[in-house]
Amino acid sequence: MYLTQGLKRAAQVDFDGTSTCIMAPDGSERRRSWGETLGRVAKLASAMQKLGLGAGDRAAILALNSDRYYEFFFATAWAGGVFVPINIRLAPPEVVHWITDSEAKILFVDKAFSAMLPALAGKIPSVQQIVYLGDDDPPQGLHAYEAILKAADPVPDAERGYEDLAGLFYTGGTTGRSKGVMLSHRNLVSNNFNVMSVFHYKPGSRYLHAPPMFHIADCVAVFGQTQMANSHYFIPMFTPEGTMDAIQRWKITDTLLVPTMVNMTVNHPKVGEFDLSSLERLAYGASPMPEAVILKAMQVIPNAQFYHAYGQTETAPLTSTNGPESHVFDGPLAYKFRSVGRSAPGVEVQIRDENDVEVPRGEVGEICVRGPNVMQGYWRQPELTAQTLRGGWMHSGDGGYMDKDGYIYVVDRVKDMIISGGENVYSAEVESAVQMFPAVAECAVIGVPDEKWGERVHAIVRLKDGQSATADQIIAHCHEQIAGFKCPRSVAFVTDPLPLSGAGKIRKPELRKPYWEGHTKQVN
Amino acid sequence: MYLTQGLKRAAQVDFDGTSTCIMAPDGSERRRSWGETLGRVAKLASAMQKLGLGAGDRAAILALNSDRYYEFFFATAWAGGVFVPINIRLAPPEVVHWITDSEAKILFVDKAFSAMLPALAGKIPSVQQIVYLGDDDPPQGLHAYEAILKAADPVPDAERGYEDLAGLFYTGGTTGRSKGVMLSHRNLVSNNFNVMSVFHYKPGSRYLHAPPMFHIADCVAVFGQTQMANSHYFIPMFTPEGTMDAIQRWKITDTLLVPTMVNMTVNHPKVGEFDLSSLERLAYGASPMPEAVILKAMQVIPNAQFYHAYGQTETAPLTSTNGPESHVFDGPLAYKFRSVGRSAPGVEVQIRDENDVEVPRGEVGEICVRGPNVMQGYWRQPELTAQTLRGGWMHSGDGGYMDKDGYIYVVDRVKDMIISGGENVYSAEVESAVQMFPAVAECAVIGVPDEKWGERVHAIVRLKDGQSATADQIIAHCHEQIAGFKCPRSVAFVTDPLPLSGAGKIRKPELRKPYWEGHTKQVN
């Protein structure tokens, strides 16, 4: 069980077949075979070792999607190192935290991100060498990717595997600093097999990497599609038109998009101008999917089968899936696509209460996960690791319930649940109701201290420019949508956008803080 | 990674769905849900512990196929024990060897095999308790299966997993005594995932257990279909009509048969009288498949997709597969079904020479395997284990080559290859040629000492009753089929059937022995 086994197998069973393909900057197509990619990975690994990467050392990357990003993953593993893919939406101080926390020795940057280097200068002392992924001449002091690769003699695969650390994936940020999720070779290979068992890739599939490759959701395909010897196609970053153009040009059969991307694509004015009929399987995940979007997608791409993938970085990442059999509107599985599906074949899921006892079906608790895909822990955070993995189960922080058929429904983050007058209120459900009020641009629902109710359901609302509404109007609107005890009892209006984390999630602890000062509730 | 996880997941995602189904002795259908089976396994495990089964202790079973055989596997794992399924075609002394070598503490027998117990009496001292699987009253001194199950309180799953030993599967016998292949939980679960990745089981599949369940080929389904929560249907033993009847009655979607069974089924005079259209996937494996048989099968069961599974007990067992994409007659993969396919996604295969160096594509060497599915070793045979697993690779003993597309072709057992005049001759190929001579009932081709050629190709032939042939006729016939250097230079005629191992393979060491006495060739 080691990541480069998949690459070696792909070169063994499809030496001349396409491994990677991308449009080069000059507009030509850059297509490489599995045989070429295997050779390049063995040489890049050699170059990385010459640049000082030893067994277990970290190599970080900050770049848009490309075939070289793909090679970086496998070369790092081949060299015996640990990859650290960096979120491309971070501000320089956050990038500094990821690099210094992981003590990365080598940093890879592409043309898009080399401009950030001056802002990092002097703040990332662990980095001894920087490699430039661009096709043009590298900035002063950086190594040119193709030059070091060309100059290197291939080395044998280090064949680290099983419990050896493969990658650090930083996550979080809504509550404090990002933490490095330690995923071993076993974690990632186990995930490959969960994915392959349920997604039913056919030999010869063509996968499009459209979401950013630093994200574990795209890494599923980096490693999983390789294990099946399927071909990888890349666009530098997601745009609706770029994605549709790529699907049409390369007759893409498979991709995974986050719900926002699906939404932007299927509701794009030009969606009818592209031939998307090659798409056999469209997976979506990483955040909740609005029902209207999936219904529109099923209508716009009727050839495709739809899969919902649910999980977290900590589960490498697949926890559960919903396949095409539950994307239906009648029969016993009608509308089960509203859930996040059933546990993946090799993954154990239990819904547990605060005492770590499994709750009966239908009752809300914390979604907990066990299996060979569950992370080793948080990098250099033994206490947080012990807390998260207590009792041998990964505590996801997601509140949810399981129905009698084993389908899992996520209701809210456990920390965002509100207990008001003894009733559980899920902020996500209330936010959905508030959001449907036409004048609302965005909103967050939190619990605030209340003498009568313990916690009171409170909405913080930003209205669309030029629109107006009163608290009473919004509360009355909610009473038409959801039970009375769930409705906000107070509404605060703000004019600034709500504070977001690097991952684009609303920072609720920040919103809760002023209300809870002097009270005892844990607000992080 | 532990076997009972699959069972628990199945009960979680399909509590009321069919787990097992068999025709009971009274002619009624005995169908159990996943919820029931889970409860029964937890109770049977409890009963086994009460009968003295401790962690790592062995429990053996000698029985025809049934739902209870299925429960035995999972209950043994649940109790923390190690299962030892016994070949149903063995003579009592061989059964004694398997039981005493494994030191099984508990023995399960059904009605069919309880008659063998007197022949075992006094010879299997490790066995402290015997459990009777039959529905009638048990023979004196045996525990009734349903009675001990009913009396037991369920125990929690022992949750042995990963490197813990799960089962001992005895194999071999053509060369000396059977040896116990040690398969861990990780080995068997890894195999599940290789199988699920390529066989593309759909949710709701119905699997027929027709080959004997002691065999690793059927265990693939015992564990793999459970991990997918698919339903298990059983017939006590294979017969062509019984198999076709079961497929029709239960609308079976999946099964795996050995080539002989496929042959007997598709060439059965009544094949046209059964509706086999429910069969979506027919896998075959465990011995070479004659081309005529697979062609006939594709014609008789046109709805089915065909899969060839190749492997050994030592690889738990899947090494490589050929899917429907290579069961074709034109295009780039035409006739690739003549190979044993390409390595399974998580399995490494190399063809290696006698110095353990990988040979170039197209050259014959020994098929060697590495991966999490490879056995821990042979039970209490450290030297044989070290020899078989030298350099970290499992040496299969099969000679073969790999083509440029990664398809693997088995040519012969390495030990049965003949080097004659410096040329490699594969006995299996020569046997195929001899076998085509109409008067030949059976034959074995071996190398015998020869002053001129080093080894001489020698055929041992038994003619069909009432038929006649000369050595010259047979040799002349071979010259029409294969190259001259491969043809037998001498033929010996025998009248007794050739000596067979328990697994039905010709015992070539026995045939070679008289020729090689006083010479130095290793004949085992």
Interface residues (C-beta under 8 A of the other chain):
Chain A: M1 Q5 G6 K8 R9 Q12 V13 D14 F15 V189 S190 N192 F193 N194 M196 S197 H200 K202 P203 G204 Q227 M228 G323 E325 R342 S343 P345 G346 V347 E348 V349 G371 P372 M402 K404 D405 G406
Chain B: M1 Q5 G6 K8 R9 Q12 V13 D14 F15 V189 S190 N192 F193 N194 M196 S197 H200 K202 P203 G204 Q227 M228 G323 E325 R342 S343 P345 G346 V347 E348 V349 G371 P372 M402 K404 D405 G406
